[in-house]
Structure formats: structure tokens, C-alpha cells
Amino acid sequence: MDRKSIRPDNRPTKRISEARPPIERYPCKGKITITIDIDIRQAKVKIKHLISHERPTYRENNLPENAITWIFNNLNRNLRKVDVYKRLCEEGLVDSTIHTYRQVYYWASKFSAQQYVTNASNQLISSLNFLKQNELIDEGYKVMLYVENDFVRALGFLTPFNGHIRRDDINEIIIDSTFKTNQEKFELFAVIINCGGYGVPLAYLYVDTFTAPDDRLQDPRNTINSRAKVLKEFFLSLRRGGILPTFVLVDKDAGQIAAIQEAWSWTANIQLCLWHVKHAIDRKLRDKKYKSSQYTARKAKEANEQFRFIDASWIPGDSEGITYQQDKIKEVLNMVKRHATLHPLIPISKEIFLTSMEIYHQSVEEMYRYCKEDNLVHLWAYLWINWYNKSDWNLFARASYPKAIPLARTTMLVESH
């Protein structure tokens, strides 16, 4: 079908709020004079129009009672708020020339909130009560963790997908978080399963942490008193539920990684998402702010003891912000990606395979010599401290995967986001 036959004027579709013309404006060259008398606490406002014009279109401030009643009675029909406004107009309960969509949206939102807000002063308890409704339990929602004490507030739950996916099919999970997801700015963690190449949400966790007096830290009732401990308890609850992934993909969140290690280290390989790795390096190389390097003489000596080709005396000095050209950033990112995706089961040439240690050694040497050749000491320092030392290498490189794991299970981990 020809695109023009769908939209003759070839312009993007506008939302109702955009399509409605704004209140009429006129070039009246008006003038407003405000005179304030502080002594008698009085302000006089004088408005003068130099050119006469028609009155702007009148907008009614309140919806008719019968329209409000209709909104309340039809909430459970799963109508979008835009459709609610259309239906009200079609049935003559509101006048589109004087009543706005935003007025309908207000009442629909207010009545919708009454269906799930059971505690206006505590959003966490309100959410807990909502999830404990029989109809949601029957659908498959299950509360896994609820904590409120002097240090943390958290609520974790399983989604109905949990009941439709066999435990043997859960090979990889991806854990990511986002901030300020509601009015109280909770952090939201999502546990996503790779199911047939699609990301399926298995569980969610809301977390809020805050500081409490030190004496309360010793309270035996507050055993879960930090973000890391909340994450650990939540992941342990998933493990007790039979969720035993082979791979866990995360971003480089130290607390998150520590919690995963305690919950699944004996069954899972913790792997950094390659997209997050590239994004973090790209952001660092574009940052023009100077920060003192952690690659000290002691760190350089440790690197030299592990790899003799590393010059222990080559360490960053004091400097201002370092600027890298776009082509240099691209070269580094491509090299990191190539190093991350090497694997003992993938030959580097015909019938030539490298061991995990050989891949690690060659990758470090290639990156080091690349930096050394162009005297990019700050770049090398950053890459070694954050990515190419042994512990961080094991988090993002495919070469660190156990060789016993079939390659088919590792291919999806190349760049998942």
C-alpha cells in the first residue's frame, strides 16, 4: 500500500492534546500595570487592551457530574484515557469545545489510583497489599522479599512468567537497574530471562536505602541493613525458588556483583554485559575532567610481575584532562570488543586454538603495546585498573568461560542489551 494513501499530507500523527488548538491569541498590544502598597498590603492590577478583539474560547473548569460518574463506572473496561475522552464526547457527556482531555485524564487517573493505592502514606505497603490480592496471586504474582527497617525499604516479587518457564530452560539471566522510578525515587532492579532469544521479565525488586544512627546498626532485628544485603536476600530467594542460571549478565556494579556471587557463585558465571562495558569505556574516554590515577607504582609493579613486557616505571604523572580523538576511541572500543569475544573453542585461524590463558596474555600485550606506541599512559592505566587486570578480565571476557560449557550457550552473550 502506498504510504501517501494512508496519510495524504505525509505529516506525523498528532496526539489529541497537540491537535487541539491552543487558546486564541490576539495582537492586542495589551499592558498590565501592577501597583503594590506595602503599608496596607495591597496590590492593584490594571489591564488595558489597546486593540479590541473577540473573547477567547471559554473552557469549563469542571466536568459534569454525570461524566465523572461514567468515568468511575467504566474504569474496569481497560479503556485508554484517550478512548475515555472520545467516548464521553460521543455520548454527549462532555462538550469538546469547552472540556479538555486533561480534565478527563485527571479524573481517570484519580479513580485508577483508588484501585491500587491502599496506603497513601506508605507506597511500599500499598504495593505489597496490591500484590497480595487473590486475583493477582492466581495470575502468578508472588512476593519474594519485603523489608522495612531503619536502613532499607525493599519489595521484590516474581511475575506470572515464572509459572510458564521450565527451570531447565533458564540458562541466562540479565540483571539491570534504573533510578527514580516513582515519587519516592526507589531504585528498580529487573531480572530478565533469555527465552528463545527474547527478553522476558522474571522478577522485580524495589530498593530504597538511607542512613540511620550508628547505634541502630547493632540492632539484631536489622540484619538486612544495606543495599548489597537486600540484593543478596532477593537473589537467594530466587535461588531457593529453583532459579539456577548458568550465566548472569550485569553492569559493573560492585555491590550487585558481590550479592550475585554469594547467591549463585557455585552455579553461575557472572559476566559483564558487553554493551555496558563499551558504554563505560566510551564515556570515560570522552570525560574531560581530570582524576588522579589509581595506577600507582605498586600497581605497575604487580602488573610487571604478572606480565614481564609491562614497564613498571611507566606510570601516569600529574596532568590536566586528557582528550582522545574519535578515531582513537573507536579503535580502543573495537579492540576491547574483539578481546572480549575471543574464546578457546573459536579458532583464531585454521585449526589453531588458544587456551584461555593464551588469549588473556595476547589481549593484554596487544592493548599495552598499542598504548605504549602512542605514549597513552593514562589510557593504559585506566584500562588495566578497570578492565585488563585478572579479576575484571574474568568478568567481561568470554575466554574466561569454562570450556565445558557448549559454545551455543555463549553466543548470545556477545553484546546483550
Sequence and secondary structure as in RCSB ss.txt:
>XXXX:A:sequence
MDRKSIRPDNRPTKRISEARPPIERYPCKGKITITIDIDIRQAKVKIKHLISHERPTYRENNLPENAITWIFNNL
NRNLRKVDVYKRLCEEGLVDSTIHTYRQVYYWASKFSAQQYVTNASNQLISSLNFLKQNELIDEGYKVMLYVEND
FVRALGFLTPFNGHIRRDDINEIIIDSTFKTNQEKFELFAVIINCGGYGVPLAYLYVDTFTAPDDRLQDPRNTIN
SRAKVLKEFFLSLRRGGILPTFVLVDKDAGQIAAIQEAWSWTANIQLCLWHVKHAIDRKLRDKKYKSSQYTARKA
KEANEQFRFIDASWIPGDSEGITYQQDKIKEVLNMVKRHATLHPLIPISKEIFLTSMEIYHQSVEEMYRYCKEDN
LVHLWAYLWINWYNKSDWNLFARASYPKAIPLARTTMLVESH
>XXXX:A:secstr
  HHHHSTT      HHHHS  S       EEEEEEETTTTEEEEEEE SS         SS  HHHHHHHHHTG
GG   HHHHHHHHHHTTSS TTT  HHHHHHHHHHHHHHHH S TT HHHHHHHHHTSHHHHHHT EEEEEEESS
SEEEEEEE GGGGTS GGG  EEEEEEES  STT  EEEEEEEEETTEEEEEEEEEEEE    HHHHT TT    
SHHHHHHHHHHHHHHTT   SEEEE S HHHHHHHHHHHTTT EEEE HHHHHHHHHHHHH  S    S  HHHH
HHHHHH TTS TT    S S     HHHHHHHHHHHHHHHH  TTS SBTTB   HHHHHHHHHHHHHHHHHHTT
 HHHHHHHIIIIISHHHHHHH GGGS TTS GGGTGGGSS  
